Amino acid sequence: MLPEIHAQYGKNLHQEVADEDYPIYDFFLPGLIIDALERGTCRPLTRWIREMESRGIQTINMLGCHDGIPVLDLAGWEDSPGLLSDAEIDALIERIMARGGQVKNLYGADGKKIAYYQVNATYFSALGEDEQKLLLARAIQLFVPGIPQIWYLDLFAGKNDYAAADSAGTAGHKEINRTTLTVEDIDRGLKRPVVENQLRLMRLRNTSSAFDGHLTLMDAAEHELKIVWVNGAEKASLSANLITHDFTVEYCDENGSEDEWSFTR
């Protein structure tokens, strides 16, 4: 069973589910990666990575999905702090909204507005339609603990579909991230470097047994992220600059053959 739970991090429901040996959807990761790439800091993201590792939390992770980008999940609750502060979450929401994201306002029986738990947008548009940011976001997703889930529109660097959202009625805001791709769209997309490079990273994640081994977060400056996986002779590492968004992936296979890929603007 794979429970789907949206709740503030501070409520600790994710840990309660994990303690029952169930994997969880990692609804924290999408917002944490955007925050890291926009503010140039690894601190909230690495805090969550360390928590997953130390507590043995099993996850299915993602960037975008068929719904929106979770934001309320990052919050605290009462005296328990969140992965991001309320001000940081507000800034995250405002940034995605400024880039065309949409929300459905919900109201309680008392007429008061209920805080929305997600912003509807493609992940590419949420990142300002910056291909280097999307590629680094994908690399981070593939290197953090968890089983990666890939939303098709993210893979093809899909942009917000305002026409679909406007024509879909009451729940139309969700259609902004559900564009139907034709065979021609896919054929063209597969020739784009941003798609080819995501597929390249995904193949490494799917074929290297390094990711079945031990993860180490290397000491680094706040604007740098360095993740290393080692399993016997196999090794895979990600070294990223969260300000410039340039990054390098290094890989050594079981026979000692080494490779290095650099992704820069």
N, C-alpha and C positions, 0 to 999 in steps of 0.2 A: 504494500500500500504506500502511496505517495501523497501525504496530506498537503493540501494547498491552504496556507494560513496567511492572512494579512493581518498583522497586528504590530503595534509599536514595539521596537526592539526592547525598550525598557520593561515591557510586560513579561519578557523572558519565556514566552510561549514556545518559541523556536527551540529552546533548550529542553523544555518539558517533553516536546515531541521527540527530540533527538535522544533523550534519556530512555525512551521506550524502544530504541533501536530502529526508528523509522528515519529514512532520509527526508530532507525537507527541500522545498524550492527555495533557492537563495534569492529572495526578493530584496536583499540588502545590496548585492553587488552592482546592479545597474546604476543606481544613484551614486554609490561610492566611487565608481570608475569615472563618471562624469565630473564629480567633485574633484577628484585627483587631477584630472586633465585640465580642468578650468582654473583651479587654484594653485596648481603646481606643488601639491603636497601629498606625500604618501601616508601620512600618519593615520587617518581614520581607516583607510583601506588595509594597511598592514596590521592594525589592531584587530580587524575582523579576521584576517587570514590567520593570525596567531591564535585567535579564539577557536576557530574551526579545528586547527591542528591540535591544540592542547586539550580540547574537550571531545575530540573525536566526532565532530559533527559531520555527517554525511549529507552532501547536497547535490541537487541538480541545478546548475547555474545557467545564466542567460545574460544577454544584453537587452534586446527588445523581445517582444512576444506578441501574441494575438491581441493582448490588451495593452494598457499603457505602461509607462515607466513608474515603478513604485517610488513613492517619496515619504508617505506617512510611516512606512515600516522603519525608517531610519531614526524615528523620534524616541525620546525618553518617555518615562511614565512615572508620575509622582516624584519620588526621590531618586529614582533610578535613571541615570543619564542615557542618552541615545548615542548612536554611532556618529551622528552629527547634531550640533546644537539647533535649536529652533531657528535662530537667525541664519545659520548655514543652509537649513532646509528651505527656508523662505527664499534665499538667494538662488538656490538650485531651481526651485519652481519658477521664479521670475525669469531666470535665464532661458529655460526651456519654453516658457510661454512667449518670451520676446522673439524666439526663433520659430514661432508659429504653432506651438503646442496648444492643445485644447483640453478643457475639463468639463465635466457635467456637475453643476452645482446641486448638492443634495441638502434637503431641509428636514429637520426633525418635526415631531408633532407640535412643538412649541413655536414653530416658525423660524427657529434659529438655523443658520447655515451650519451644516456639518462639514468638517474638514475633509477635503477629498484625499484619497489615498494614492492616486496616481494621476499622471499627466499623459494625455494621449498624443503621441508623436512618434515618428520613426526615430530610431536611435541615431541615424546619420544626421537628420535635421536637428535633433537635440544637441548634437556636437557642432552645430553651425555649418553642417555639410562640408566638413573638413576631412578629406580622405586620409590624411596622415593620422589624425586623431582616431578615426574609425579603425584603422589598421592596428594602432597601438591598443585601443580598447579590446579588439579581438585577441591580440596576443596576451594581454593581461588575463582575459577570461580563460584562455586555454592553459595558462600557467598556474592559476590559483587552484586550490583543492576543489574537487567536485567533478561531476560528469557534465560536460558542456552540451547545451541545447542551442541550436542555431535557428533563428527565425529567418525564413527565406528572404524577406525584404531587406534585412540588415546585410545579408551576404551580398546582395546586389546594390548596396548603397542607395536604397530607395528613399525618396524624398516625401515629405508630407503631401498627402493626396487630399487637397482641400475640396476639390469638386466632388469626390466620393463622400466626404464628410458632410458637405452641404446638402447633398441630395438624398441622404439616408434617413432623414427624419429625426425622431426624438433621441435615439441612441447613435446618431450619425457620427459623433465625435470619435467613436472607436474605428470607423472605417478609414480614418486618416492613415492607418498603418496596416491596411489589408488590401493593398492594390493587387489586382489580378495581373500577372505577367504573361504575356503571350510567348509563344515559342521564339518569335523574332526578338523579343525583349531579352530572353534568356541567352540566345545566341550572341547578341551584341554584348550583353553583360559579361559573358565568359571571356571576352577579349579585353576587358578593362583591367589595368594593372591592380586596382584596388580589390577586384574580385579574385584575380589570379593569385595575389599574394595572401589573401585570406585562406584560399584553398591550400596553398603551400603550407601555411602554418597549421591548418586543420589536419593535413596528412601527417605532419610530424607528430601532432598530439595523438592521432589515431594509431600510429605504427610504432612509436618508440616506447619500449618498456621502461625507459627512465621515469615515466610518469606513474609507474607502479611502485616506485621506490620511495625515497625519503626526500622531503622538501626542506630547504633551508632558505630563510630570509636573510640575506647578507646585510651587514652594517653598511649604511650609505647615508649621504646627505638627504635632507628632507625632500628635495625635489627629484630624488633618484629612487628607482625601484629596481632591486636586484633579487631575482628568484632563481634558485638552483634546484633541480631534481637529479638525484643520483640513485641508480639501481645497478649494483655490481659495476661492470665496466662502462655501462651506458650513462650518459650525462646530457642534460639539456638545461640551458640557462637563458634567462631574459635579463637584459640590462637596459633600462629605459630612463630617459630624461623627461620628466613630467612638465617641464616648461617649454622645451623646444619640440617635444614629442618624437624626437629621433630615438631609435632603439636598435639593439643588436640581439640576435638569437644565435647561440652557439650550440653545437651538437656533436657528441662523440658516440659512435655506435659500439656494439659489443666486440668488434674486431679492431677497435682503436682508430678507425677512420674518422677524421674530424671535418666539420664544415662550419662556416660562419656566414650569416646573412645580416647585412646592414640595411636598415630602412630609414631613409632620411628624406627631407623635403627637397 
